[in-house]
Amino acid sequence: MKKYLIMMAAAFVLMSCNKASEHKLTDGKWRGEFSISDQKFPFLFDVEGSATDSTTVYLINGAERVPLKGVVYSNDTVTIPILAYDAVLTGKIANGKFEGKFKKLFIDNDEGVSFSAEKSDAPRFEVADKATEISLAGKWDIQFIGQKGDTAHNVGIFSQDKNILTGSILTNAGDLRYLEGALTNDGFQFSAFAGLSPYLIKGKFEGNDSFIGEFYTTRGVTKLVGKRNAEAALADPYSLAYMKKGEDRLNFTFPNVEGQKVSLSDPRYKDKVVIVSILGSWCPNCLDEMEYLSPWYKENSKRGVEIIGLAFERKDDPEYVKTVLSRLVKRYNVDYEILFAGKLGDDATAKALPQVSKIMGYPTTIFIDKKGIVRKIHTGFNGPATGLFYEEFKQDFNKVVDDLLAEK
């Protein structure tokens, strides 16, 4: 009888463990789809460490792997925190499928975006049996046409390996980061999800050197018109924002992460070259810039150069601001000051920096010489996904700083 009870107890424990494991992510590759209107936005992720207490999910976009740590299991619910963007993927696992919602926590009562994912080695997009023979590789002029007919000129840079596509689209405010896709029978499609918002791009070739298409996000759809152009270029990033007539200096005082007031006129910045980065914790290009600036500052701070980050956030609640900015400082190991400059809004930067014309995008980088005079204002940031454009940015950035440091 005793032996029978022991066997029954062991069987119960085994069944409980198996049942619990059914509601957990397992190591390996997963493929999912967001459902938005009548479109499916595919996304890929890897799961590692599921047998431990520190499961990590990696969002995959081409060469990019975005780590999401701190996966939480509560009863039969799985929650994947996306700390960088104050969002989560949350849902339940049943019959091998992980189904739930992508929710933005900074939005009260956010209904979220539905998704479904399952463990699979399947590609992001199935390659068409008879894919078009037209190549997308190279540079393209791309017009974004809004629902009101407004247009924006952008540049596409794409690579092609057989029928698999990677690349990015550069805008005057920054790039769309890593896109991954495939050719279709008569065109192409891309998608991306790095934690902020899913993207989906569909295009149809019109001859060898042009296409029409759509760019889908959670906010709606934008029409695209593309023309192949090896010389495609954006507007000069130094021409989009400038100091107002009669102004040549900035004057600001804002609280840092600890709530202490920091001013541009503080002794720390006297007689030094100062770089002011206008940013937001919600902005992917700003995070790319911070990933570059943080180690750069460690290597160059002793040369007589300082950096100040001016953050504009979704909320002005002190605890919220402290949480999101502290998270940034920790994630990127930032040694320079990050200040809260105001709540995000149409006139936020105008209130914080009234000496500057309208800020056209995040990030915007302001270069100040040793005398405290604003010398250059650079709009946008070409990140690692842009390849040669990123290398050109770094060369230009260092030249601007070197020239200012060389001045007496």
N, C-alpha and C positions, 0 to 999 in steps of 0.2 A: 504493500500500500504506500509506504514511504517513498519507494522508488518511483511509483506511478505519479505521486504528487510532484516530485522533483522534475520528472519528465514533462508534466503538464505546465509547470511554472516556467521551465526553459522554453517550451514551445510558445507560451504567451509572450515572453520577453522577445523572442525572435520575431514573432508576428508584429509586435509593437514597433520594433526597430525597422522592420521592412516597411510598415505603414508610414512611419515617420520619414523614411528616406524617399518615399514616393512623393512627398511634398517638398522636396529640396532640389535645388539645381545640382546637376552632376557635371563633373569635369568634361571638357571637350568643346567642340564648336556647336554653336546654335545659330539658327536662322529665324528671323522674325519679320513680321509685317505690321506696320501701322495702318489703320483704316481711317481715312479722312475723305469725307464726301464719297465719291465713287472711285477713289484711287487707293492703290496699295503701295505703301512706301517700304520697300525691303530694307532690313538692317541686319548686321552680323555681330555676334559677340562670342568671345571665348570665356569659359569658366575654369578657374584654377583654385585648388585648395578646398574643394567641397567636402573633403573628408576631415577637415580641421575646423577650428573655430574662427578662421579668418579667410572666408571665401572671397575671391576677387573676380570681378567681371571686367573684361576688356572689350570696350566697343571698338569695332574694326571698320576703318575707312581707308582702303588701299594700304599704304605703308603706315598709317596711323593706328596706334593702339592706345585708347584712353582708359586708364585704370579707374574702376569704381570699387572702392573698398567699404567694408562695414556692412555687408549683406545681413539683413535681419530676418529671422524666422520666428513667426508668432502664430502658434497653432498651425493652420494650414495656409497661412498667408506669407508670401515672400516679398520683401521690400528691398530694393536696390537704391541706395542714396546716390544722388548726383549732386554732391556738395558744391561743386563749382558754380552751378546754376540754380541752386536752391530748388531742386526738383527730385522726383523719384519715379522709378518704375515699380509698380506694386500690383500684385495679383496672386493667383493660385495656380498650383501645378496639379493636374489630374490627367491620367491616361497619357502621360508623356508630353503634355502640352502646358506651356506657361502662358496663361491668358490674364490680362488685366488692363491697367491704365497707366499712361505716362502723365504725371500731374506736376504742375508748377505750384510749389508751396507758397510762393509769395502772392498768389492770387487766391483771395478768399473764396471758398466753395468751388474751386476749379473742377469742372466736370471731367477734364482730362481727355486724352486721346486713346482710343482702344488699340490694343495690340495682341498678337498671338505669336508665340515662338515655340519651336521644338528643336531638339538636338538633331543636327544634320550637317553633313559635309557639302550640301548643295550650295552652289554659287549664289551670289547676291541676285543676279539675273540669269535666267536660262538663256544660253546663246541660241539664236535662231538657226534653224536647219539650213536655211539659205540666206545668210546674212549679206547685207549689201557689200559690194566691193569698194565702195567709196571710203576713203580714209578720213577720219576726223583729226588725225595727228597734226599738230602745228598751232599757229596763233590765229585767232578769229576776232573780228569786231563783232560785238554782240549788243544789240539794242534791247533793253528791257522796256516794254510798253505797258504802262499801268492801265487800270480799268477806266480812268478818266482821260486816257490818251497821252498822259505825260510820259516822257521818254528819258532813259538814262543810258549813257554810253559806257560799256564795260568791255573787258578783254578776256577772252577765253584762251587757256593754254592747256593742250591735251596731248596725251601720249597714248599709243596704241600697240598692244602686243597681240597679234592675230585679231581676235574679235573682242578682247578685253580692253577696257578703257580706264584711264585714270587722268586726273587733272584738277584744275581749279578755274574759277572765274574771278578776275580782279575787278574791283569797283574803286571809285575814288575814296571810299571810306575804309576799304580793306578788302580782303579776299573771302571767298566762300569756303576756304580751307579745303580739306581733302575730299574729292569726289571720286566715286568708283562706279563703273558701269559696263555696258556691253552694247555691241551693235545689234540692231534689229533688221528685219527684212528690208526696210526702207529708210532707216535712220539710226537712232541711238537712244539710250536712256541712262541716267545717272541717279544715284541716291546717296544720302549721307545722314548719319546721326551720331553726333559727338556729345549729346547730352542737353543741348539747348533747345533744338527744334529739328524735326525731321525735314529733309529736303527731297524733292523728286523733280527731275528734269527729263522731259521727253522732247525729242527732236525728229524732224523728217527732212531728209535732204531734198533740195530742189536743184538738181544738177550737182556737179562735183564741188562747187565752191560756195554754196549757200544752203541755209536751212531755215525752217520755221519751227517753232516749238512752244512749250509751256514750262514755266517754273512754278511748281506747287510747294506751298508751305501750309502751316496750320492757319495762316491768316487769309489764304485764298490763292489765286492763280494770276501769274503775270505772263504776258505773251513775250516770246523771244523771236528776234530776227538776227541771223548770223551770216557774216560774209568772211570768207577766208582772206586773211591779210597778214603777210609775214612782218609787216611794219606796224601792226596794231599797237596803239599806245593810249594811255590815259592822259588826262590833263596834268600839268605840272603840279605835283603835290604841295609845292611851296607857293602856289598862286591862289589857292582856294580860301585861305584865311589870312588876315593881316591886321596890323594895328590901325586903329582909327586915326583920322587926321589930327595931328597935334599930340598924339600919345606915342611914347616909346618905352614905357616901363609898366610893369605889373605891380600891383599893391594888394596883397591879400593876407588874411589871417584866418586859419581854420583849425578845428580840433583834429588831433591824430587819433590813432586807434585807442590809446589810453584816455582820450578825452582832454589831453593837454593842448593848449593853444600853440600853434606854430605859425610863424610869420616869415615871409620872404625876406624881410629886413633883419631877421635874427643874425647874430654874429657868425653862426655856422656857415652862412651863405655869402658873407662879405668878401669881396675881391676874388670870387670864384666864378667859374663858368657853371651855370645852373641850367639843368634840363627839367622842364615841367611837362609831365605826362598827364594829359586829360583822359580819364579812363572810367570804367565801370566794371564791377565784379561780374556782371551779366554779359559782358562783351567778349566773344571768343578771340577777336583780333587783339583786344587789350591784354588778354591772358598770354597770347603769343608774344606780344611786345614785352610783357613783364618777364616772361621766361628768358628773353634775350637780355633785358636790362639788368636783372638781378646779378647774374655772374659778371656781366660787363662792369657794373659798379664796383664789385669786389676787386676787380683787376685794375681799375682806373681811379678809384676815389683818392688815392694819395697824390695824384697828379694835379689836384686843385679843381676837381669837378664834383658837383653835387646833383642829386636827382630828387625831385619832389613829385609824388603822385597826387593828383587831385581827383578824387573819386566822386562820381554822381550815381546815387543808388536809387533803387525802386521805392524805398521807404526812408523816412527820416526818423524813425523810431530809434533812439540811442542804442538799445540792446540789439536790435536787428543789424544796425550799422556796425557795431563792434564785432558781432558774430561773423558777418560776411567778410569784413576787412581783416580781422584776425586770421581767418581761414586763408585768405590770400597771402598774407605775410608768411604764415607757416608753410603753406604749400610751395611757395617759390623762394623761401629762405631770404626774404627781402630785408636789407639792412638800411635802406633809405626810408624817409618818412612817407607814409600814405595818409593823406588828409581827407576828411569828409567835407566836400565842397557844396553839397546840396542834394535835394531830391531831384531825380530825373524828371525832366519836363522841357517843353519847347523853349522856355526862357531861362532855364537853369544856368547855363554857361554864361549868358548875358549878365545875369545878376552877380555871378561869382567873379567874372572877368569883364567888367564893363569897358575896358580899354581895347578889347579885341572885337573885330567884326564877327559876324555869326560863325560859330564853330560848325563845320560841315559834316563832321563825323567823329566817331570814337575808334581808335585813339587819335588824338591830335598832340603833337609834340612841339613844344616851344623852346627855342634855344636862346639863352640870355648870356651876354658877355660879362667880363669881369667888372665892368662899370655899372652893371644892372640894366643895360639896354637890350631890349628884345631885338634880335638880329634875324631870326628865321622862324617861320611857323610851318610845320609839316603836317599835312592831313593824311590820315590813314596809316596802314602798316601792311606791308607785303610779308607774310609769314612763311614758315618752312615749306608749306604746300606749294608755293609759287616758284620753287627752284631757283633759277638764275635771277629772278626778280628779288628774291630774298637776299641773295649774295650781293646784288647791286645796292640794295638798301643798306646793308651792313657797311659796305665800302663808303657809301655816301655819308652815313651817320658818323663814322669815324673821322672822315675828312673834315666835316663841319666842326666837330669837337676839337680836333687837332689844330685847325686854323684859329679857332677862338682861344685855345690855350697858348698859342704862339704869340698872340698879341700882347703888347705891353700894357 
